[in-house]
Amino acid sequence: MSNALAEHSGKTIVCDGNEAAAWGVAAARPDVVAVYPITPQSSLVEYVSQFIADGVIDAELMNVEGEHSVLSALQGACLAGARTYTATCGPGLAFMFEPYMRTPGMRLPMVASLVTRDGITPQCVWGGQQDAMTVREVGWIQMYCESVQEVLDTTIMAYRIAEHRDVMLPVNVNHDGNYLSYAVSRVEIPDQAEVDGFLGEKDVNWHVALDPQRPMAVDPLTGGPAGTGPATFVRYRKGLCDGMQNALRVISETHQEWGQRFGRSWAPLVEEYRLDDADYAIVTIGSMTGAAKDTVDDYRNRGEKVGLIKVKTFRPFPLEAMKTALAKVSAVGVVDRSVSFGWNAGPLFQDVLSALYQLDEKIPAASFIGGLAGADLTGKHFSRVIEATARAGSSNLPGEPVWLNESD
């Protein structure tokens, strides 16, 4: 362990979410980092770059000309067996999309932070989740964090999940731009020896690592292993889907061991908050959950039996865990920080509807959209969600979404 890293091992500091992610990266000991800054991610890669310069992280740093080159370069490093890291968001993610789309099919166990940002146009450099939600079906695992401490811990766990032999897929650790990227709180940096034991020996690309003693072809046009036709393609695609489903188990096991080793537990798939005796519930994702929990507590103190379901893992979608939670209530309101243009609703809402369809008893569900372009989601907004969900009618068909910030 480097002296610089040892100085911070096991310490408690005060930092924002971007710095917390950087400390998670440091603890995971990547070999190669490629960066390109973009708001609100910029300070994250600046922290990582400074850590490399100061010897906190012993890694090769590549400052390339754009996000497309960031991920393309890291693909080569990962193919050669290196543990890698990068971060991006918004238009940077859009510029990265070609290699981003190739990465899961190549079964590369990479980790990248998405410091989520809303879409353009109208011009927006502020928080939202439109960027991450837009790429939700590309094949990356997606986990969303509620707090700064959860950002640090999940960044480390992401490497364990990505590199598991039953998964071997890239992971996005998503934290909300503005609200977590710049929010400052108390954070515990885990003991480095414990992290090393938790992650184990690096074994990043045992299945396809570039090796002159074991030649292989990587198609320069498709960016993936050279195929021989549809049968090969189907085998790869089915394997990717199998890896995504395996990830649900691996994510749960990884979170359980993390809690045992470090004394901090996070719900791996969905969190049930005050749900056991709830009549109805709201569903949240990301940093909005803190304000939502406070509002649920307020209504509980008034005698209202409302609960909350927080989504931590969004891809692969935790269907069975969501069904278990939804079966406890008689109505649900889903709050999205992004939109599904094809459905005039939120993307999380659409997935919740799919889970509801598989329940024996259908319950009414309502879609709420808020927090776009960095807008606040406060107790006032969640009061509207709770009261509207409590009044839900007997139909389980979605109506028009409720736009929470439209008159703010």
N, C-alpha and C positions, 0 to 999 in steps of 0.2 A: 504494500500500500504506500502511495506517495505521502510525503510529509504534509503536503498541502491538503490532501484528502483526509488524512488522519486527524488534522486539526479540527475538522468539522464533524467527524464521525460521532454520532450519538448526541449531538448538541441540539439545543432548542434556539431557534432564531425567529425573527419577524420578517416576513417577506411577502411579495405578491405572488400570484399564481404562476406567472411566467418564470420567476426565479425558482419557485418550488419545482416546476417541471424540469428546470436545468439541474437542480440538485438530484432529482430522480434519475436523470440521464447520467450524472456523474457516478452515482452509486451503482448503476448498471454496467459501467466500464465499457463503453463502445470502443471499437477499433477505428472506425471511420465516420466522420460527420461531414455532411455537406449542407450549406446554408445559403439562403437568400432572404433578406428581410422584407416583410410586408405588414402593415398595420392590420390588427393589433398584436401580431406575432413578433414584431421586430425585436423587442427587448429580450425575448426568450433566446433567440439565436445569438444575440449579443452577449447574454450571460454565458451561454455554452462556449462561445468563442473566447471569452475572457477566461473561463475556467481552463480551457486548453492552453492558452497563453501562460497562465499562472501555474500550470502543472497539476491542477486539481483533476483534470481529465487527461489521461495519456492516450491521445487519439490523433489521427491525421485529420486536419481540417481542410476542406475544399471550399473556397469562396468562388463560386462559379457565376456564369453570366445570367442565369435565370432558373426558374423552377423546373423547367423541362430538363435542363442539364443536371440539376440537383438529384433528381430521382434516377435519371439514366446512369449517372456516375455511381450512385449507391447500389444500383442493380449489379454492376460489374463487381463492386467490392463484396457484396453479399454472395454472389456466385463463387467468389474466390474464398469464401468462408469467414468473412469479417462480420462482426456485429456492428450494425449501423444505426444512425439516427438522423432525422431531420424534422422540420416543422414548417407549416405553411397555413394559409387560409385564403378565402375569397378568390380574387382574380389570380393569385398565385397558384391556388389549387386548380383553377381552370387551365392555366398555362401548363401545369404539370400533368394534365389529364391523360395524355397518350401513354407515358410510362406508368402512370398510376393505374391505368386500366390493365396493363400487362402484368403487373407485379403479382396479383393473386394467382393467375394462371401458371406462372413460373414457380409457384409455391415458395416464395421468398419470405422468410420470417423476419420482416423489417418492422420497426416501430417509428411512427411519425405522429407528432402532436398536431391536431387541428385546433387552432385558437379561433373559434367559430365567429363568422362575420356574415352579415346579411348580403344579399345580392345587389347588383347594380344592373340597370338604372331604375329609378333616380339615383344619383350619386350617393354613395354611402360608404363610410369607412368604419362603421360602428358595429356593435355586436348583434347577433342573431344566430340562427342555426341553418340558414338556407344553404350555405356552401356544403356542410357535412351531409345534410339531408338529400341534396341533389345527387351525391355519389353513393347513396346508401346501398345500391344494388350492384356495385362493381365487384364486390367480393372481399373487401377489407372487413375485418372485425371492427366494430365501433363500440366504444364505451364512453359514457358521458359522466362527468364529475360534478358533484354538488359544491365542494369546498376546496380551499387551497391545499389542505392536508391530503385530501383525496386525490388531487392532481399528482402530488409527489408519489404517494404510495402506488397509485394505479400505473404510473409511468414505469416503475420498477416491475410490477407484476406483469405488465404487457410483454416484457421480454420472455418471462417464463411461459406465458401462454403462446406467444408466436412460435417459439422454438420447440415446443412440445412435439414429439414425434407423431402424435395423433392429429396434430393441427397443421403445423408448417404453413402459416398464412400471415400476411401483414396485419398489423393492429394500428388503428387510430385511437389515440387517447384524446378525447375532445373536451375542451373547457371553454366556457363562454367568453368571448371577447368583451372587454371592458369590465364586466362584473367579476370575473375570476382572473383575467390576465393582469389587471391592475389593482384588484382588491388585496389588501394587506391584512395578514392575520398571523397568529402564532403557529409555528410549524416545527415539528420534531423531525430532525434528520436521523434516520435509523443508523444503528451501528454497522459499520462497513463489513466487519467480519460476519455478522449475521446475514447481511444481504448477499455476501459471497456464498455462504452456505445455502441460502434460499435459492439462488439462481443456479448454483452448481457450475461445473466446468462448461466452458463455451463449446457448443457442438452445433454451430449455426446451420451448416449446409452439408450434412452427412450424405444427403441423397443426390445432390447435383453439383457439389463443389468442383470448380475448375481445377483440374489436376493433370499435369503433363503425362503422368503415369496411367491415367484413366481418361483418355480423350472422349469428348462429347461435343455435340454440335448445338449451338444456340442460333436460331434463325435470325439473321440481321434484319429481315423485313418485319417479322411478327414480334420479335423480341422474346420469343419463347422457344422451347425445344422443337426441333424440326419434326414435323408431322408427316404421316404417310397417308392421310385421308381422314374421312369422317370417323372411322372407328377409333383412331388415336385421339381425335378431338373429344369424342364422347367420353372416353376413358379419363382423360384429363379433367373434363368438366364435371363428371360424376365424382371424381376424387376430390375436387375442390368443394363440392356440396357436402360430401361426407366429412371433410375437414371442418367445415363450418358447423355442422351439427355436433361433431366431437368437441368443438370449442365450448359448447354450453357446459359440458361436464368438466372440462379442464379449467374453465373460468371459475366454476364453483369450487373445485378442489384447491385451486391456487389461492382464492380469497380465504378459504377456510384455514389453510396453512399459514397464510400471512397473519391472520388474527391470532393464531396460536403462538407464532414466533414473536410478534411485535406488539401484541396487546391492543391493536386497533382493528376493529372489524368493520367491513363495508359489505353491504348487500351485493352479491355478485351479479345477479340477474335483475330482479325487482325487489324493492324494499316495501314491506307492508307496514304502514304507520297508523296506529290506532284503528286497525281494521277489524279486529276480532268480533266486536259487537256493533260494527257500523251498519247503518241502513243504506248509505250511499257513499260514494268516494269520488275524489278527483285524482286524475293521473297527471304526473309532471315528469319533466326530464331536465337535467342540468341544474344551473344555479338558482333557477326560480323556486326550487323545492324548499329552500330555507324560509322564504316569505310565506309559501303555501302552508308549511307545517305550523308556523306561528298562527296563521289564520285558522287552521283546523283546531289548534289548541283553544283559541278564543271561542270558537263555536262550541267546542266540547264543554267549556266552562259555563256556557249558557244552556247546556242540556241537549244540544243537537248531536245526534249520533252520526258524525261524518268522519271518514277516514281518508287516507291518502295512499296512492300506489306510485312509487318512484321507479322510473326505468333507468337502470344503470347500463345494462347491455342492450343495445338496440339492434345490432347485427352481429351474429345471427339473432333473429327475434326470439325471445324466451317464451315460446307459446305456452308450454305447460305451466310455467310459473305464473304467467299472466292469467291463464284460465283459473288456476287455483285462487288467485287473489280476487278476480272478478266474481267468482261463484259465491263470495261472501256478502255481496251487496245487491241492492235492487235497482240501482241507477248509477250511472257514471258520467262524469264530465272530464273531457280530455283537453289539456292545455298544450298547444303547440307554439313554438317560437319560430315557425316557418310555415310555408304553405305548400300544398300539393295542387299544382295548377290544374291538373286533369280532373280533380274531384271537388274543387271548391271547398276544401277543408284542409286540415293539417295531416301530414304523413303519419304521425304517431296515431292520430285518430283512426286513420284507415286500418292500421295494423290491429288496433284494439277492436275494431269492428270484426276483423277476421277471427280474432280470438272469441269474441262474443258469439259468433255464428256457430261455434263448436260446443257451446254450452247447451245443456238440456233445456234450460229455461232462459229465454231471451229477455234481456233487460234494456230499457231505454238508454241511449247514449247521446251526448251532445258534444259538439266541437267548439272550442274556444281558441282564438288566435290572438296572441299578444306578444309584447316584447320585441317587435320587429324594429330593425334599425337602432337597436340599443335602448328602446323605450323601457321605462321602469315597469315592473310587475309588482305591485304593492298589495298590502292587505286589502285595500279598497277593491282592487281587481279580483282578488281571490274570493272576497265576499260575494261579488256578483256571480262568480263561478259556482260557489257553494249553494247560494240561494236558487240559482237557475236549475242546478242539478236536483236539488230537493223538490222542485216543482215539476220535474220531468214527467211527461205524460205516459200513457200506457204503450205507445208505439216505440219500437226499437229502431225505426228507420231514421237516418240522420237528416236533420233539417238544414237550414242555412247556418253557417258558422257565426258565432258571436265575436265581433272584432273589439277587443278589450280596450285598445288605446285610440280608437277612432276619434273620440271627442276630447282627448287629453290636450 
